[in-house]
Each structure stands twice: as C-alpha cells, then as structure tokens.
Amino acid sequence: MNTLTFPLSTVPEIPRDKTSGQDPYASEAQTHALLRFGAQYRLQRIQAADMITTDEAAALSGTTRVTMNAWIKSGRCIGVSHLRRGYKLPRWQFEPFIFPVLAPMAAALGSTDGWQLLAFLESPHPALDGQSPRTALEQGTPAQRVIDLATAEGH
Amino acid sequence: MKFKDLHPPILELAPGQTFHRVQLTRARKTSVRVNGLLLAPTGLQSGRFCLRAEATAYLADSELTALYESMFRRDVHSRSLRQRRCLGRSHPHPLRRHAGGGGAVRVVYLARHARGALGRESTPEDLAFLSEPGSGF
C-alpha cells in the first residue's frame, strides 16, 4: 500500500491569483449587490403562489390567527416575513405528510426562524439523492430520516 | 466490496498543518465534543463519509473551503450564518488515514481543490479519509 505525503502542508495560504494582484475578497459594491439579491429573492419567494396569509392559514387549519402566530413563533409551523409586512406561510406545510414533522424538525435544527426552516425543507440534500426534504417526505421517506438530517444541519 | 479491499493509498499530512471547520459557537445537548470540535451526533449519516458508529469531523485546509463545503455546497438560496464560527486548529502529529478505523473520531479532510475554482461539486476522489489516533484533535 502506498503512503503519500500530502504537499498542502507547505502551502498553507488561501488560494489567490497572485499574477493579477487583485484582492481575492469581494468588494463593498459586490457585497451590497449580494445583499440586494438576497432581499429580492425573499421578496419573490414570499410573493409566490404557494404562500398564504395567517388568516388564510388559520381558516385552512381550523384555528385562529392568534394561534397561528403562536405556532410560528414556537416553530410548530413555518411563517416568513419580509420588511415587516406580516407573515406569509407556505400552504403545503399543512399537508398531513409534513405538518407533524415541523415541530421536531425545528427542534432538531435548533431554530424557529421561518426562513431557516423553509430553506432546509426546499433545498436539495445529497443524503436524499438530491431531493429536497419536502419532496422526500411527500414521496414516503420516513420522517425520522429528515429529522436526523435536520439535526446534522443544526450542528 | 469493502473500501479497504480497494487498497487505497495512505495520505499523510505533515504536522503543523492548520485545519478549518465551521461549527456552532456553543455546543448543543446532543453535540459530540472532541478536543474543541463540536460534531453532530453519531449515526445521522448526513454526509457522504459519515459512518454509522463513529462521529465524523469534516476539516478543510482553508477558511474558504470550510465555508464552501459546510455552508454553500448545496444548491440553497437562503442560508443562516448565525451561531456559527470558523475554527482553525493545527495538529501536532502527522495525520494519516487509519486503515483499520476504530478511532474516537473519523476525520474527513477537504482538500483545497475539492472546492473547485468553478464551484463544482467535489468527487470522492477529491477527498482523503483521515483518522488520527492520538493526534490532538
């Protein structure tokens, strides 16, 4: 069996293009553009057709708006806000395959932040063969598997 | 077929190399704590190199690689960096892949080229398995 000494110990610097002399870090303008893009993404996501208001969510789940706000704050359901315009909630979270998973998933992630919960559920995950946790749950993946991945994500 | 049956070459890193890892600023109740590293509980198998019975630490050779591999590899639109910090640790002894396994923690080394200049996904060939009995991690 071969033993190779990895040469990286001799070059501990962060890779950068020394020939160009350019700063490898993003400029202030680039950082501002990135933050603008993030705000724009959130605005688009919150205006998507699958998002409903707290009143609509309360009617859908047979509760009140007050209860719905309490559920959002405790991580029992997902509510996202942008620029203090009130919460919007993804309608699909009230489906029976996903609603019971939300509270333990939030606890596993260690967060009740709606954007964080939404991002986890909608992001492809390599451990789910590239499926998002939401899709995996819909297609029958055991809830415990998704909660385990949320625990790992929360670390 | 078992991995060791493939007779992969042993990769050894000289002592003094600094490794970087993005991790929580405070341990959670379920965190596995190994010499300053805060790891996810054993057996979750969330990463490609996680083992069922051992905690796994993913360490990178630069801050940028650590950030990319831990936070931005997945095709995400939104990511929270709260309660995270980038930890830099150097190791006093040579690190090498431990053929038999069984160490207190499995270390997966994320090489610089794994990050990819074009942001491509790294492949298993880009990565080296390392575990380090008594190396200080």
Chai-1 contact restraints between the chains, C-beta under 6 A:
chainA,res_idxA,chainB,res_idxB,connection_type,confidence,min_distance_angstrom,max_distance_angstrom,comment,restraint_id
A,M1,B,H7,contact,1.0,0.0,6.0,A-B,restraint_1
A,N2,B,P9,contact,1.0,0.0,6.0,A-B,restraint_2
A,T3,B,I10,contact,1.0,0.0,6.0,A-B,restraint_3
A,T3,B,E12,contact,1.0,0.0,6.0,A-B,restraint_4
A,L4,B,P9,contact,1.0,0.0,6.0,A-B,restraint_5
A,L4,B,L11,contact,1.0,0.0,6.0,A-B,restraint_6
A,T5,B,E12,contact,1.0,0.0,6.0,A-B,restraint_7
A,F6,B,L11,contact,1.0,0.0,6.0,A-B,restraint_8
A,F6,B,L13,contact,1.0,0.0,6.0,A-B,restraint_9
A,L8,B,D61,contact,1.0,0.0,6.0,A-B,restraint_10
A,S9,B,L13,contact,1.0,0.0,6.0,A-B,restraint_11
A,S9,B,A14,contact,1.0,0.0,6.0,A-B,restraint_12
A,S9,B,Q17,contact,1.0,0.0,6.0,A-B,restraint_13
A,I14,B,S62,contact,1.0,0.0,6.0,A-B,restraint_14
A,I14,B,L64,contact,1.0,0.0,6.0,A-B,restraint_15
A,Y41,B,H77,contact,1.0,0.0,6.0,A-B,restraint_16
A,W115,B,S78,contact,1.0,0.0,6.0,A-B,restraint_17
A,Q116,B,S80,contact,1.0,0.0,6.0,A-B,restraint_18
A,A119,B,V76,contact,1.0,0.0,6.0,A-B,restraint_19
A,A119,B,S78,contact,1.0,0.0,6.0,A-B,restraint_20
A,S123,B,R74,contact,1.0,0.0,6.0,A-B,restraint_21
A,S123,B,V76,contact,1.0,0.0,6.0,A-B,restraint_22
A,P124,B,D75,contact,1.0,0.0,6.0,A-B,restraint_23
A,A127,B,S46,contact,1.0,0.0,6.0,A-B,restraint_24
A,D148,B,L44,contact,1.0,0.0,6.0,A-B,restraint_25
A,L149,B,S46,contact,1.0,0.0,6.0,A-B,restraint_26
A,T151,B,L44,contact,1.0,0.0,6.0,A-B,restraint_27
A,A152,B,A40,contact,1.0,0.0,6.0,A-B,restraint_28
A,A152,B,L44,contact,1.0,0.0,6.0,A-B,restraint_29
A,A152,B,S46,contact,1.0,0.0,6.0,A-B,restraint_30
A,H155,B,A40,contact,1.0,0.0,6.0,A-B,restraint_31
